[in-house]
Each structure stands twice: as C-alpha cells, then as structure tokens.
Amino acid sequence: MTNLNKISNMNGRHTLITGAAGHIGRMMSETLAELGSNLILVDRPGSNFSSLESDLKKNWGVESWSIECDLESEEDRIKLIELLKSDGRGLNCLINNAAFIGDSELKGWVAPLEEQTLDTWRRAIEVNLTTPFHLSQAFTPELRAGNGGNIINISSIYGELGPDWSLYDETTMGNPAAYSVSKGGLVQLTRWLATTLAPHIRVNAISPGGVFRKQPEVFVQRYKGKTPLGRMATEDDLRGAVAFLASDMSLYMTGQNLMVDGGWSVW
C-alpha cells in the first residue's frame, strides 16, 4: 500500500519558483517548504525576500536562495539560467508563477480594445508566456536528471474562458487581451511540453479563479454571484493543488490544467 507521507515528502529536492515574493508565490514557497523542498526564490529587483526566507528557515528549516531577476529581460533570464546551472544543486520542480498583470494606471493596458498598446501586449507575452518557455527549455536537462522532475505553470480562468464584462461596470478594473491570450497560450504550452518531455518530466498547470485582494465591493459581489461556492479565492485555496502537482502524489498526471476556481467554469 502506498504511504501518503512518503509520496508527499519532498526532502532533498529543489524547487524554483518565479514570482516567489508575491502573494501566491509566498504561499507556494511555504507549502513546498512544509513538504521539505529546498527553494530557489526568483522575483523582480527590489522584492522583499528577507521576511519570506526568515519564515522558511524558522518554520521548516529548509534551505532557500533568493535571486533578483527581471524576467521581462532575456539578458537577465540568461544570467539566471547560467547561475543556476553552474551551482550544481540540480532542480526537481520548476514553477512558472511570475506574471505581468499591470494595473489601471498602466497606459494601454486596462483600456478599450482600440487603446490597448502593442508595448503592453509584448510585455505581457514576454513575461507570461515567453519566460515559461525559456526557463522550461533551459532547465529540461536538470529536471530530467532530478528525482520526480516536473513543471507547474500558473495560468488563470481567463486562459480558458472569455471575460464577462458586466463584472467590471462602475470600476477601474478590466481584462486586457494580452493577459488572457498569454495565459491561454500557457495552458497550450503545458500540453505541448507534457507530450514532448514525457515520460521523464511531468508538466501540469493550475488555473486559479479570482483571488480576493480588496477589490471594489460591487465587483466582489458580482463575482460571488457567478461562483457556485459563493466567494472569491484566497491564496490558501491553492495550497493543496500545488502540493499535489509538485510532489509524487501526482506521478501519473501530466498535461492537465487544474481549475481551482470555486466552480466558476462549470456554468
């Protein structure tokens, strides 16, 4: 009989998480540290790694390394790749979590179609789709050589579904084309990599629903009304999915996209 403690145990493994200092990245770091994985934490220059690293060491005693990298820059990504390939630690799990999400103040982003700019389009595609391809390609040898090698891509419900524009009425929020298209491409990249890298490396995706971040109340209420479980997500709602896909609990699973969305996509 398979022991659940054994197949969830990631002691001695190394996981690289991009966007590690953000809300979801921090949750994933804590989750995999609890399972015993050592961590390579990657995020933008100026990110606050200190409290995260302190908590990981204090609570779970795992090793962690923080690396600043502007993933929008191919030159920076190459430096990151060369650094990690030269250190000899190896890699067991790559989580492509970093995302270009912009904000309502970014020109040409949250705007009518006619006003969305090619510059913001290119930036989103570079971070949300080109970077996962680049890192997956670069670290394939390490993942193939490592025990339980796997890749997890963090997509979105909008990688599978079109936006309901009524949600955004009376708010400054929006749903830029480049975000949805890049996340949809990430789901297809997951499928492509899954068949290409099998049987040695598993590749899966997680598509979260909307995470509550103090959005306008009118938006939150509309969102709840469209979700069978009647609420927006929290970071904690993704812990189980991350633990499942990163560990040997999902050894016979590849090419899948887990919709962790409170039922949003079943309507």
JOPE-V354913 format. One record per residue. PSI is psi in degrees with one decimal (999 if undefined). D_LAST is the distance of its C-alpha to the last C-alpha in whole Angstrom. Layout:
[[PSI & D_LAST] [PSI & D_LAST]]
This chain:
[[135.5 & 38] [134.6 & 36] [121.8 & 37] [-34.7 & 33] [-36.3 & 36] [-45.8 & 37] [-13.7 & 34] [-8.1 & 33] [124.0 & 36] [24.4 & 36] [132.2 & 40] [-6.8 & 42] [163.2 & 39] [129.1 & 38] [129.9 & 35] [125.6 & 35] [119.5 & 32] [152.4 & 32] [32.5 & 31] [-23.9 & 32] [-5.2 & 34] [-178.9 & 30] [-54.5 & 28] [-38.7 & 26] [-41.6 & 29] [-44.0 & 31] [-44.3 & 28] [-39.2 & 28] [-46.3 & 32] [-41.6 & 33] [-48.5 & 30] [-28.3 & 32] [-39.7 & 36] [-31.2 & 35] [-7.6 & 35] [-0.4 & 38] [137.4 & 37] [154.9 & 39] [140.8 & 38] [110.8 & 38] [118.9 & 37] [131.1 & 36] [178.3 & 36] [154.1 & 37] [137.0 & 41] [-0.3 & 41] [151.2 & 38] [94.3 & 39] [-22.6 & 40] [-47.1 & 42] [-36.1 & 40] [-49.2 & 38] [-39.6 & 41] [-44.6 & 43] [-39.9 & 40] [-43.0 & 39] [-44.2 & 43] [-44.7 & 43] [-31.6 & 40] [-9.8 & 40] [18.5 & 43] [161.8 & 42] [142.5 & 43] [148.1 & 41] [129.3 & 42] [132.4 & 41] [123.5 & 41] [132.3 & 41] [127.4 & 39] [98.0 & 38] [-10.5 & 36] [-15.9 & 36] [120.1 & 39] [-38.6 & 40] [-43.6 & 43] [-39.0 & 42] [-40.0 & 40] [-39.9 & 43] [-42.1 & 45] [-47.2 & 42] [-46.7 & 42] [-39.6 & 46] [-47.2 & 46] [-30.9 & 44] [-27.2 & 45] [-14.1 & 49] [-12.8 & 48] [6.3 & 48] [-27.7 & 45] [179.0 & 43] [134.7 & 39] [-28.7 & 37] [131.9 & 33] [123.1 & 32] [110.0 & 29] [89.9 & 28] [-29.7 & 27] [141.1 & 29] [144.7 & 27] [110.1 & 28] [-13.4 & 26] [-164.5 & 28] [177.3 & 28] [-14.5 & 29] [-13.1 & 32] [120.3 & 32] [132.7 & 34] [16.7 & 31] [-79.2 & 28] [91.8 & 26] [162.2 & 27] [155.9 & 27] [-45.1 & 26] [-19.3 & 30] [-2.2 & 31] [129.8 & 29] [154.8 & 32] [-28.5 & 33] [-48.0 & 35] [-33.9 & 31] [-51.1 & 30] [-40.1 & 32] [-43.8 & 32] [-44.0 & 28] [-39.7 & 29] [-46.5 & 32] [-44.5 & 30] [-21.9 & 27] [-48.0 & 28] [-42.0 & 31] [-48.2 & 32] [-38.7 & 30] [-48.0 & 32] [-49.1 & 35] [-39.0 & 35] [-43.8 & 33] [-47.5 & 36] [-37.9 & 39] [9.1 & 38] [-44.5 & 37] [-41.7 & 41] [-41.8 & 41] [-37.0 & 37] [-36.6 & 39] [-21.4 & 42] [154.0 & 40] [126.9 & 39] [29.2 & 35] [128.7 & 35] [158.9 & 31] [137.4 & 29] [123.5 & 26] [130.2 & 24] [108.5 & 22] [-135.5 & 20] [158.4 & 17] [-27.8 & 13] [1.5 & 14] [-13.0 & 16] [-26.5 & 13] [153.5 & 11] [159.4 & 13] [147.5 & 14] [104.1 & 13] [-19.9 & 16] [-21.1 & 16] [-29.5 & 16] [-2.2 & 19] [139.5 & 21] [21.5 & 24] [168.7 & 24] [8.1 & 26] [166.1 & 23] [-168.9 & 22] [81.7 & 20] [144.8 & 23] [-42.5 & 22] [-33.7 & 25] [-52.6 & 22] [-43.7 & 19] [-43.0 & 21] [-37.4 & 23] [-34.8 & 21] [-40.2 & 19] [-34.3 & 23] [-36.7 & 23] [-43.3 & 20] [-35.6 & 22] [-38.3 & 25] [-47.7 & 24] [-42.3 & 24] [-46.8 & 27] [-34.6 & 29] [-44.0 & 28] [-29.2 & 30] [-38.8 & 32] [-7.0 & 33] [150.3 & 33] [6.1 & 34] [-27.6 & 36] [128.0 & 33] [144.9 & 30] [120.9 & 27] [167.7 & 23] [156.9 & 21] [130.3 & 19] [96.4 & 16] [151.5 & 16] [-173.0 & 14] [129.6 & 16] [132.7 & 19] [122.3 & 21] [42.1 & 24] [41.2 & 25] [165.0 & 23] [140.8 & 24] [-36.0 & 23] [-38.4 & 21] [-45.6 & 19] [-44.8 & 18] [-40.0 & 17] [-40.8 & 15] [-45.4 & 13] [-39.2 & 13] [-20.8 & 12] [3.3 & 8] [120.1 & 9] [-36.5 & 8] [-1.1 & 12] [25.0 & 13] [166.0 & 15] [166.7 & 16] [161.4 & 17] [166.1 & 21] [-37.3 & 23] [-25.8 & 24] [-15.9 & 20] [-6.8 & 21] [-47.3 & 24] [-40.9 & 23] [-41.6 & 22] [-46.5 & 25] [-41.2 & 27] [-49.3 & 26] [-32.7 & 26] [-27.1 & 29] [-178.3 & 31] [3.6 & 32] [-19.9 & 29] [36.5 & 27] [-26.2 & 30] [37.2 & 28] [122.8 & 25] [152.0 & 25] [15.2 & 23] [155.0 & 20] [105.9 & 17] [119.1 & 16] [99.3 & 13] [79.2 & 14] [17.0 & 12] [16.5 & 11] [2.0 & 8] [-41.8 & 7] [0.8 & 6] [-13.8 & 4] [999 & 0]]
